[in-house]
Amino acid sequence: MTESLAGRVAVVTGAARGIGRAIALALSRNGCHIVLHYNASAQDADEVRGLIESHGVRATLVRADLQQTSAAQEIIAAALEAHETVDILVNNAGVFSAKPTMEITPKDWQRVHAINLQSPFLLCQAAARVMLERQGGVMLNIASGGGLSPHPAYETGAHYATAKAALVMLTKRLAQEWAPAIRVNCIAPGIIDSGKTVLPENWKRKVLPHIPLERIGSVEDIAQAAVFLCSDQSAYMTGQIINVDGGILMP
C-alpha cells in the first residue's frame, strides 16, 4: 500500500469500466475513498462500488452526463457532501472515435470535445476551488498517445486527436498556474486492451510491430502509473505527460 494515499478522497470519472475502473480499484487498494462517476453503466458501477468497499474504504456513486456543463459541479458537490473534501481528481472519462475527417459532423465534433476536453476543464475548475482553498491537491488527466502524434498505430479521428492534444496543453497550463498548491499531471496511454471490446487478431498483428515491448497494454499498466502520480511518490512532479505506451512514441 502507498501510505500517502490512505484516507484521501479521489474523484474518478468514467470509473465503471475499462481504465477508469482499474484506476478506481487501484486507488482504493491503496486506501483512497472513491467518488465513482458513471453515466450509462449503472450495473457495472454498482459492481465496482462493491469491490472498492471490500478494500475497507468508502465508495460514492455519482451519475452524470459529461456533455452537460452542469455535470462537473454536480460531481464535485456530491464528493463534498459525502466526504467534505476532494484530494485527487482523475479525469479519465472519454469517448473514442476513428471517424474519417470528411465524415465528422458538427455534432460529432461537439460531443467528442465536450466529453474529452470541456468536461475535464470544468472538473479541474470545480475541484480547484476546493484544493486552492486548502492549499493542496492532485489532478491527473488521461489523454492519449493519439493526441501527441499522428502515428498510424493510433488510428484516431481528427476530433478525438485534437481534443486529447488540447488536454495535454491544459495539463501544462493548469500545472503552471496552480503550483505549488496543486500538482497536475497527465498520462498518455498507448494501445490498451480496455476490455470493453474484443480486439481483432488481425488488428493486433498490424499494431504489434510498432510496439517495442511487443504487447498490447493492460488497464493495470495505466492504473499503476496513476497511483504513482496521485501519491506523494511523485511529489516533485507537475506538468508532466507520461507516456504509458510500450515505447511507441519513444524519442
C-alpha positions in Angstrom: 0.0 0.0 0.0 1.1 3.6 -0.8 0.7 5.1 2.7 0.4 8.7 1.4 -2.9 7.8 -0.2 -4.6 6.4 2.9 -7.7 8.3 3.7 -7.6 10.6 0.7 -10.7 11.3 -1.4 -10.4 10.6 -5.1 -12.9 11.5 -7.8 -12.6 9.3 -10.8 -14.7 9.9 -13.9 -15.8 7.1 -16.2 -14.9 4.6 -13.4 -17.5 1.9 -14.1 -15.5 0.2 -16.9 -12.1 0.0 -18.5 -9.2 2.2 -17.5 -11.3 4.2 -15.0 -12.4 1.1 -13.2 -8.8 -0.1 -12.9 -7.7 3.3 -11.6 -10.5 3.5 -9.0 -9.8 0.0 -7.8 -6.0 0.6 -7.6 -6.5 3.8 -5.6 -9.0 2.1 -3.3 -6.5 -0.7 -2.6 -4.1 2.0 -1.5 -6.6 3.4 1.0 -8.4 6.1 -1.0 -12.1 6.7 -0.6 -13.6 6.8 -4.2 -16.2 9.1 -5.7 -17.1 6.9 -8.7 -18.6 8.7 -11.7 -20.5 6.9 -14.4 -23.2 7.7 -16.9 -24.8 4.7 -18.7 -23.2 1.7 -16.9 -25.2 1.6 -13.7 -24.8 -2.2 -13.2 -21.1 -2.0 -13.8 -20.7 1.0 -11.4 -22.6 -0.9 -8.7 -20.3 -3.8 -9.1 -17.2 -1.6 -8.8 -18.6 0.0 -5.7 -18.8 -3.4 -4.0 -15.2 -4.2 -5.0 -14.0 -0.8 -3.7 -15.8 -1.2 -0.4 -14.3 -4.7 0.0 -11.0 -2.8 0.4 -12.3 -1.2 3.6 -12.9 2.3 2.1 -16.0 4.3 1.1 -17.4 4.4 -2.4 -19.8 7.1 -3.6 -21.7 6.7 -6.9 -22.4 9.8 -9.0 -24.3 9.5 -12.3 -23.8 12.5 -14.7 -23.8 13.1 -18.4 -20.5 14.9 -19.1 -21.8 16.5 -22.2 -23.8 18.8 -19.8 -21.9 21.7 -18.4 -23.6 21.3 -15.0 -22.1 17.8 -14.6 -18.8 19.0 -13.1 -20.4 20.9 -10.3 -22.7 18.0 -9.6 -19.8 15.6 -9.3 -17.7 17.8 -7.0 -20.8 18.7 -4.9 -21.5 15.0 -4.4 -17.9 14.5 -3.3 -18.1 17.3 -0.8 -21.4 16.1 0.6 -20.1 12.6 1.1 -16.6 13.4 2.2 -16.3 17.1 2.8 -13.2 17.4 0.6 -11.5 16.4 -2.6 -7.9 15.4 -2.6 -7.5 13.8 -6.0 -9.2 14.3 -9.3 -8.7 11.8 -12.1 -10.2 12.9 -15.4 -10.5 9.6 -17.1 -13.9 9.6 -18.9 -13.6 9.9 -22.6 -15.2 8.8 -25.9 -13.1 7.4 -28.8 -13.7 7.9 -32.5 -11.7 7.0 -35.5 -14.2 8.5 -38.0 -12.5 9.9 -41.1 -12.3 13.7 -41.2 -14.7 14.1 -44.1 -17.4 12.2 -42.2 -17.1 14.1 -39.0 -20.3 16.2 -38.4 -20.6 19.3 -36.2 -22.5 17.1 -33.7 -19.6 14.5 -33.7 -17.1 17.3 -33.0 -19.1 18.8 -30.2 -19.8 15.5 -28.5 -16.1 14.4 -28.5 -14.8 17.7 -27.4 -17.5 18.1 -24.7 -16.6 14.8 -23.1 -12.8 14.7 -23.8 -11.9 18.3 -23.2 -14.6 20.6 -21.9 -15.6 18.2 -19.1 -12.0 17.8 -17.7 -11.6 21.6 -17.8 -14.8 22.2 -15.9 -14.0 19.4 -13.4 -10.5 20.8 -12.8 -12.0 24.3 -12.3 -14.6 23.0 -9.8 -12.1 20.8 -7.9 -9.5 23.6 -7.8 -11.9 25.8 -5.8 -11.6 23.2 -3.0 -7.9 22.4 -3.5 -6.7 26.0 -3.7 -8.6 27.0 -0.5 -6.9 24.2 1.4 -3.6 24.6 -0.5 -3.3 21.0 -1.6 -4.4 18.5 -4.2 -3.6 16.4 -7.2 -5.1 16.3 -10.6 -4.5 13.6 -13.2 -5.7 13.8 -16.8 -5.9 10.7 -19.0 -5.1 11.9 -22.6 -3.8 9.6 -25.4 -0.8 9.0 -27.5 -3.1 9.8 -30.3 -3.1 13.4 -29.0 0.7 13.6 -29.2 1.4 12.1 -32.6 -0.4 11.1 -35.8 1.3 7.7 -35.5 -0.6 5.2 -37.8 -1.0 2.7 -34.9 -3.4 5.0 -33.1 -6.0 5.4 -36.0 -7.7 8.3 -34.3 -10.2 10.7 -35.8 -9.2 14.4 -36.0 -11.8 15.4 -33.5 -10.5 12.9 -30.9 -6.8 13.7 -31.6 -7.3 17.4 -31.2 -9.3 17.1 -28.0 -6.6 14.9 -26.4 -3.9 17.3 -27.7 -5.6 20.2 -26.1 -6.0 18.2 -22.8 -2.2 17.8 -22.8 -1.7 21.6 -23.0 -4.5 22.2 -20.5 -2.5 20.0 -18.1 0.6 22.0 -18.5 -1.2 25.4 -18.3 -3.0 24.4 -15.0 0.2 22.9 -13.5 1.9 26.2 -14.0 -0.9 28.4 -12.8 -1.9 26.4 -9.7 1.6 25.4 -8.5 2.6 24.9 -5.8 -0.8 24.1 -4.2 -2.0 21.7 -6.9 0.0 19.2 -8.9 -1.4 18.5 -12.3 0.0 15.6 -14.5 -1.2 13.6 -17.4 -0.9 10.0 -18.7 -0.9 9.4 -22.4 -1.9 5.7 -22.9 -0.8 3.8 -25.9 -2.7 0.8 -27.3 -4.6 -0.5 -24.4 -6.9 -3.5 -24.1 -9.7 -1.9 -22.0 -11.8 -5.0 -22.0 -14.7 -3.0 -23.5 -14.5 -4.8 -26.8 -12.7 -7.8 -28.3 -9.6 -6.7 -30.1 -9.4 -8.5 -33.6 -6.4 -10.7 -34.1 -5.6 -9.2 -37.5 -5.6 -5.7 -35.9 -3.2 -6.9 -33.2 -0.9 -8.3 -35.8 -0.9 -4.9 -37.5 -0.1 -2.8 -34.5 2.3 -5.1 -32.5 5.3 -4.4 -34.8 5.0 -0.7 -33.7 5.3 -1.6 -30.0 8.9 -2.2 -28.8 7.7 -4.1 -25.7 5.8 -6.4 -28.1 2.4 -6.5 -26.3 -0.9 -4.6 -26.0 -1.1 -2.6 -22.8 -3.4 -3.5 -20.0 -5.6 -1.3 -17.8 -3.4 -2.3 -14.9 -0.4 -0.7 -16.6 -2.3 2.6 -16.6 -3.6 2.2 -13.1 -0.1 1.6 -11.6 1.1 4.8 -13.3 -1.9 6.6 -11.9 -1.3 5.5 -8.4 2.3 6.8 -8.6 1.2 10.2 -10.0 -1.6 10.6 -7.4 0.7 9.7 -4.5 3.5 11.5 -2.7 5.9 9.3 -4.5 5.7 11.8 -7.4 5.7 14.9 -5.1 8.3 16.7 -7.2 6.4 16.2 -10.5 3.9 18.5 -12.1 3.0 19.5 -15.6 4.4 16.1 -16.8 3.0 14.0 -19.7 3.8 10.3 -19.0 3.6 8.0 -22.0 2.5 4.5 -20.9 2.6 3.1 -24.4 5.2 0.2 -24.6 7.6 2.6 -26.4 5.6 3.5 -29.4 6.4 7.2 -29.2 10.0 6.7 -28.0 12.1 9.7 -29.0 
